[in-house]
Structure formats: structure tokens, C-alpha cells
Amino acid sequence: MKYAYAYILDSMADWELGYVIAELNSGQYFKDKGSRIPVKLVGASKHSIKTKGGMTIVPDLLVEDITHDTSAILLLPGADTWKDPIHLPMIEKAKQLLDKGGNVAAICGATTALADSGLLDDRAHTSNGLEYLTMFCPDYRGTAHYRDEKIVVDGNLITTSAAGGILLAREVIALLDVFKKETLEAWYTYFTTGDNKYFYTMMETLA
């Protein structure tokens, strides 16, 4: 079975992965009824973490338990603690997955961890602004590949800013090809506009 792996760390912005975790874990709008991509929570250790929103979360497994064969996608949230060396194994795992063609999605502060490690040096990407990366990542060498866009998909890597939670979910769902195209379009439009007609359109695509 393929899993989505979501890395959890102290101070993580829990809301940033809310949409994508809910949709992958529930499979409620998947084109193949009854299917889902279970989300496993990954920790640097077996200890619980405290999110920025004040939730206590216990990891399901450790970084070394992730394999390319079982990984549908690796989800990396924003957090204030990415500079802690304890997270280096996670960044190395992200590199391994990317090198083998695995999928990685990073939002907000997670992009700084990728930038610091050189993973954005030759890949198109975005973040909270080019100045944000150059200010917080002294080893960043990817300015030529920075895109001033809300979200950037470069093959198997997705990057977005702190405001890109629902965009991240849309692009992950598209990359994994688990929604019908018309379902995803209606889903995204409904959750970005709040117009009820798109909810009914979405439900019609599932009939």
C-alpha cells in the first residue's frame, strides 16, 4: 500500500496541511470509491510534538520507516523549528525520495529547510518571497529558479507559501490523480469561493 507521510515537528503550522490530509485520509471525493491514501504521521523521535495551534500529536512512525516503495507523497509543513539539527534526517529522506522520483510537497517554513540543504538550487520553486529565503537561508543558491508565484510544481516537487494550504491540497490531489478532473475543479472552486452551487456540482461529478 502507498501512504502519504506528513512530517510533524514542534511549532508546526497545523492548519497548513489540514485540507490535504483530510482529503487523502478520507478518500471521500476519490474517483475510485472506497479507496484512500492513508496519512502516516512521521516524527524525528517517538515523542509527541506540540503544534502552533496548541495540539499535541504523537507520531505513527519514524523517518527511517519511510521507503520510496511505500511513499505516495511526503508532506512537509511550516514550523519555527526547522533549523534544529534533529530534522536533518528528514531533509535527507526528502532528497532521497526526490532523487528516486518520489513526490514531496513543502509549504512555508519547510521551503527554508529544502533551500538550506541545496534541494532548491536547481529546481523551480516558490516560498514566502525570495527575500524570505535569502534572509533565512545563508546557503541558498537557487535564486535563478525562484518563481514569484503562489504555488510552483516542478515535476515531483511542490512548493508554496504560508497562504497556500488549499493550493497545496489541489496540486497534491492533481499530482496523485485521485480525483476526477471535474471533481477537483469544483472542489477547489467551492472551498475558495464558498458558493454552494460548486458543492452541488462537485457532488454531481461523483454520481
N, C-alpha and C positions, 0 to 999 in steps of 0.2 A: 504493500500500500504506500502511496505517496502522501506525505504530510506537508503542511505549511508550518514552518518553525518561526516563532516570534521570540526574539531575544528580550529578556526582562532584566532591568537594572535599576538600582536606586535612583530616584528622581525622574524616572521616565514619564514622558507626557502620555498618560494612559489613553487619552481621547484620540490621539493621532492614528491609532490602529483600530479604533472601535468599529468603523464600517467594514473594513476588510476582514477582520477576524470574525465578525458576526455572519457575514455572507459566506465565507469559506466553511466555517464550522457548521452552520445550519443547513447549507445547500438548498435553502427554501426557494430560490429562484433558478436553480440549475436547470439546464436544458435536459439533462438526464435525471428524471425523477428518482428520488431515493438515494442519489449519490451525494457526496460531500467530500471536502478536503479537510480532514481533522487538523486543528491547530494545536501544536505542541509548544508549551512554554519552556524556553531554554534559559538556564542560568549559568553564571560563571562558577557558582557553587550550589550546594543543596540548600543554602539558607534562603529564607524569604526576603523579599525586597519591598520597599515602600515607594509607591508611585507619587508623582507630584500631586495627584488628586487625593492622596491620603489612603489609598487602598493597599492592603498587604497581600502580596501574591507569592505563592510558592511554586518554584519551577517543577515541571514534569520530568525534565532530564537535563543533562549537562552538554556543554558544547561538543565534547568528543563523541557524543552519541549521534550527532548529525552525520549522515552519509549522503553522498551525491545520489546514490540509487534510491534513497527514500525521500529526498527533498523535492517538493514541488516548487517551493519558493522560501527564501529566508527574508523575514520582515525585521527591519531594524528601526526602532523608534527614536525620537529625540529624547535627550536627557542631559542633565547638567554634569554628569559624572563620567562621560566618555573618555576623559583624559586619564582616568585611573588605569594603571598597567594591568589590572585584573581582567580588563576587557580585550587585551591583545590577542588571546586565543580566538576570540570571536571574530576579530578582524581577519586573522589568518584563515579561519574557516570560510569567511566570505570570499577571500581571494581564491581559495581552493575551488569553491563552487563556481565562481565566475570563470576561472581558467578551464574548468571541465564542461562549461556550457550550462551550468546551473543558474537559476534565477535569483536575483537579490533586489530588494526594494528598500530604499533608505529615505527617511524623512527628517527634516530639521537637523538637530544636532548629530544625528548618525552620519550625515554627509561630512561632518568635520572629521569623524573617525576614519572614513574612507579617504578623505583628502590627505590627512596626516600620514597615512600608510602608503600613499602613492597610487591608490587604486583609481583615482580620477585624473591622473596625469595624461592619459591618452584615451579617455572615454568622454563622450559628450555628457554633460551633467548640468544640474542646477542646484540651488540651495536657497538660503535666506538672503542672497545677494553676494556678488563677487567680493565686495569689501568684507563681508562676514567671514568668508573663507580665508582671505589673505590676512585678516586681523587675528583670527584664532588658530590658524594652521601655518606655522612658520615654514614647514617643509612642503607646502602645497606648490606644485609645479604645473597645475592644469589650467591656468588662466586662458590659454588659447582654445580650450574645449568647453569653457563655461558658456551656457546659454541663458540669457535673461528671459526665461520663460517660467510659467507656473509649474510645469512638470516636464521632465525630459525622459524619453525612453531610448536607450542606446542598446539595441539587441536584448540581452538578458539582464540589463541593469536599469532600474527605475529610480530616479531621484526627484525630490520635491521639497518645497519649503514647509515651514511650520503650519501654514494655512492650507496645506494640500492634502488633508486627510481623505476627503471624499474623492479627490482626483487620484490619489494613490490607489484607493479601492477600485476605481474604474479601470485603471491601467493594469492592475494585477489580475482582475477578472478577465480583461481582454486578453492578456498575455497567456493565461491558463486556459482560455477558451472554454469556460464553464457555463456561460450564459449564451443564449441566442443573441445575435447582434441587436435585434429589435428590443429584446428584453433589457439589455444593458443600456441602450439609448433611453428607453422610457424610465428605467430605474434612476439613472443619473439625473435626468431632467426633473423627475418628481422630487428627488431629495435636494436639488439645488433651487427649485422654484417654489415648491410647496403646493403646486397646482394639482388638485385632486384628479383632474382628467388624465394625468400621466400615470397615476396609480392604476386606474382602470385600464388604461392602455397596456400597462405592464402585465396586469393580470390576464388580459386577453391574449397576450403573446404566449402565456403558459397553457392555454386551453388546448 
